[in-house]
Structures are given as C-alpha cells and as structure tokens.
Amino acid sequence: MESGKVKLHFPGWQKTILVTPGTSLEEALERAEIQIRFPCGGKGICGKCRIKIKGKVSAPSPAEQKHLCHLEQGWRLACQILIEGECRVQVHPLSLVSFPKILTSRISRTITTNPRIHKVHLSLPGPTLEDQVDDLSRVERSLGEQGISALASDLELIRKIPLFIRKADLRLTAVVSNGKLFEVEGGDTRGNSFGVAFDVGTTSIVGILVDLDTGQELAANGVLNPQISHGEDIVTRVSFVQSHPNGLKILQKEVIQAINQIIKSLSGKAKVKTDNIYEATFVGNTVMHHFLLGINPLNLAIYPYVPAIEKAVRLKASELGIAINQRGGLLIFPNVAAFVGGDTVGVILATSLFTRRDKKLRLAVDIGTNGEIILAQDGRIVCASSAAGPAFEGARISRGMRAEKGAIERVRLREGRVEVGVIAGGRPRGVCGSGLVDAVSELFREKIIDSSGRILFPPVKKIWNRRVIKREGSSGFLLASENESAGGFPIILTQNDIRELQLGKGAIRAGIQILLGKLGLQEERVDEVLLAGAFGSEIDPRSAQNIGLLPALSGAKVRSVGNAASLGAIMALLSQESWQEAQEISRNVEYVELAALSNFQSALAEGMRIGV
C-alpha cells in the first residue's frame, strides 16, 4: 500500500481504491467511476446523495444536521464527507445515477426538403500548356459550366485541392453549401449527404441523423447530459462555473464529448461515414447554448439577466471539435431571452405557431425547471419563462427522482388502495414529476388535501386512515410501504413535497394568466393546448387540469407534441426556409419578463391553490 494512503472499499461494485486522508468522498467516488446523484452540486442542500459509511470519516456537517432523520438511520450525505481512515461505503438506491427516459418521439409533419448542402459530380479537363488555369479556378470553372457559382474560401481546402484532384484522376465530387465550395471528394459520392439535429437539454442530449437528400431519419439516440454530475439544474451549473477555475471549460468539454458520442453511435447504426455528415443543427435553452459555445453564462443568473448573444450562430465543425466533416457547418439556433432559448424557437417552428394566420388562440407549455409558456394567435406570439423550480423533475421532493427506471409515473386511488405505474415495471424506487402531479390530483379528488394543499388529518374518508400518517409533526401520504418499494424504504409524499409542487404549478399558472392578460383575453378563449418536452409527454392532462396546473378548458383540445424542439432542429437541417424562419421567430416573439410585473406575486399566490 502506498505510504500515507488509506483503503476505501465499495463492496457493491467489488472495488477498492487508495486515497489520501482528507480526500472528499465525492472526489473518491469520481475516481472509482461510481456515479451517484449530486442534484445541488454538492452543497448539502438537497439531501439526495445518501450513503452509509463505516470507518473513520469527518463528523456530520451543519448541512447534514438538516437531514437528522437520515443521520439517525445511519445515512450520511456523500458531498459532506471527508475520508480520514479505511472505510466501507454503501450507496442508497435513490442516490445512484440511472439512465432516464429519453424523449425522441414527436409530432409528424411533412417537410419540404431544400438543404444548404448540394453535391456536384465533376470530370475536370486536364491542364495543358494552352490551358494553364490554376487548380482552384479549374474546379470553380467546371461548377460554373453546370450553372453553379461556388467560390472556395477555406484555406485548408485550397491546400488540399492540387494533390487531391490528381490522385482522383480529375474525377471528383464537389460539396457546396450556400454558394461556397467547402469540400471535394474522390469519385461520385452523390447520394451520401447527411446531417444531424441535436436537442441539447439540461438533463439529456438527443441526436437524430438525417439523409439530406431524402429527408429520411436514419437513426436517433440520446444520452444523459454528463454535466449532471455538477448539478441537475442550470443554476447549480452556473454556480459551478463561478466557483471552479476551469468550470466553463469542463462543462463545455463534457457536452461536446456527449455530442460526439452520439454522432459515433448514430453513424455506426446507419453505417454512415462521419466525413459525409456535413451539417449539424442545435437547439437548447440559453444556458446550454452558452455552455456549448464556451461562453460564460454568469450574466444570465444575475439581474437584469442578459445573454451574451441571442442571434443565430454559424461555425465550422472544427471550431468546436464536433466530430462531423471538419469543414462542415454548425447552425446554433437563436435565443429569445435569458430563459427562453433556441429550444423554444424550435417548438414554435415545429408547431407552425408563427406561420398560422387564423383567429384560434393556441397555448404551448414546456414544463421543466423553467417553464416556457407561449401564446399564439394570428401570427402574434408572446412568451414568458416561469421559474417552476425542480419539483416537476423530481428534485426537492423527498422521494423524488427523474423519469427513469423505478420511478412512479402514474397514481390512482381506488377504495382505499393505491395503484401505481412504474417506469420499466417492478417495485418503485421513488416518484417522478408525472407521478407527483397524478398523486396530488388524486389526493385532492379523494379530499385527502384541501384547496390550500394542506393534508387533512385525520382524512375525511376513513378508508385512507392507514395511508395518511404523521411523522415528526408533519403529515404525509404513504404511496408505497417499505415492503412494496425497491429499496426497502417507504415512499411518502410529504406536506413539503406538496408545497414544492404548488410553487411550481403556481408559477406556470401565473405565467399563463399574465400572458392572456397581455393579449386582453380570458382563458376560456384558448382553442388548443400543446404540451411540449419530456414532462409534457408523460403528464396526464386531466390530472394537470384537476390540480390547476393547466386551465380546465372544456372546449380546448389538449395534445402532446413530444420533443418538438428536435423536430424544429430537423426542419432547419433540411430546409433553408425553415432556418430563416427560426431566425425570424427569434426577432418577432414578444418576451414578457414576469419578475418585472407588479401583479406576478399575486398571480403566483392565486395559482398555488389546488384546483384553481
């Protein structure tokens, strides 16, 4: 054993590593390549990184004292522990990182393909003493003879051409984008033009490989955003950038590595060469947009919340190290404001909210840590971002988790019985956002909670007596007993959990009411409600309306549009007109800053009531 080092054992993984006394357990877990959740970025706020540890370690910190019930049961917070001697570590099942459900489904629509990328097969006449035209001009002249004016502006391409065209025996394919020659290939490679569309989300990153000639989707894949190890929400990640000297570089590197991992997977599935992938489009919220570009997002988190850039960005793949053709193009969607990003522009593009010219009033909502709310009528669009908080993604909920294996996603209460739907089946590990909304809706319907969200003890209906419990002066509802759950821990929906949901749903509902007021309309005028994103695809609209998250509109059609943001990215990849429309959307959307309005707090308070 190395001098001065101590052993740290992880029996569940059959791993043992050596660490220096004083090493944080968080660092040791990273070295051992054991992934557990640190939703708050290791600040001891969320209490989610629960472990049991036997051996010599630091005393419980003040942050851990707030989780006294866990300490009594022998649980500690991994982010607060320093290793002082040989130890053995057991990780709580809910603390493990597992792969969430990645949303790739979306509405279908016809896209008229008109990509920027075109290929032209050329047979060049050889140079002679009578025809001493330079090599580059020879290629450009042959393109001109086919009616294509394409000038080369890339120095690396100019360096490549002389030897390349001779090696190719003067028979080659020119790859042209927007009037510029940016690549030459040997032989006839027409029919091999591909692009990839990305939705770079806070939780997951999704990529779709597309044939640029036919518009056919060839493969799709998604991965967990690796930045999650530094915090599950964007505010925590911004804080990481500010507290870590290389924080921005680390986060940018992680997101680009994940993107390249997806590209490798997609190209392998479709048997496509990455050199034949010539373009990539990107949608994402404004903070993820800044991380991707390596721009410090600090000003997005402090008043008056100003992004470094809102307009669309075009780069060469080599500038960011994206693993497609290195002379290929990257098209990063424009943002609208600090908390309304290119993903919202993608949703508006995919659902035609901007181009529809009729009197129907359409409401689109993408619910996450920040809820984007869009109202559209006759080409006019107003939008806002409401700080819904992390409850809908399972954070700050005592047994909350993301929508991943083992999460309760459906809840029904029937005659004293609790029926739950669990992602991937089996026993539940915790509850995700859609399950939380279902549970509160059912509690309200069964009069277990009142309109203020208060759990009534004892319950009005005696059949729920054994499910409504009081612990440490606080009420809760037992969704699954320790014998029914996967981890041997009861899954209890606490009063505080309900309050967290109320804060989130109140912020969304307040935003909807304020935008309606901006248009001078009442909610009864809404003709259609579109639910976007992963949460919108999983939520039961009836439960959302029953608790007042969404207005209860008898005449309105409520439908999920899935990952509409990624569809917007695909449209911009396949159609020059769609890319131009995305930029026009960004310029014309009317953004409403809710925090600046005097009536927001009163609207929030009203929106927190259950059933409103």
Order of alpha helices (4+ residues) and beta strands (2+ residues): beta-beta-alpha-beta-alpha-alpha-beta-beta-beta-alpha-beta-alpha-beta-beta-beta-beta-beta-alpha-alpha-beta-alpha-alpha-beta-alpha-beta-alpha-beta-beta-beta-beta-beta-beta-alpha-beta-beta-beta-alpha-beta-alpha-alpha-beta-alpha-alpha-beta-alpha
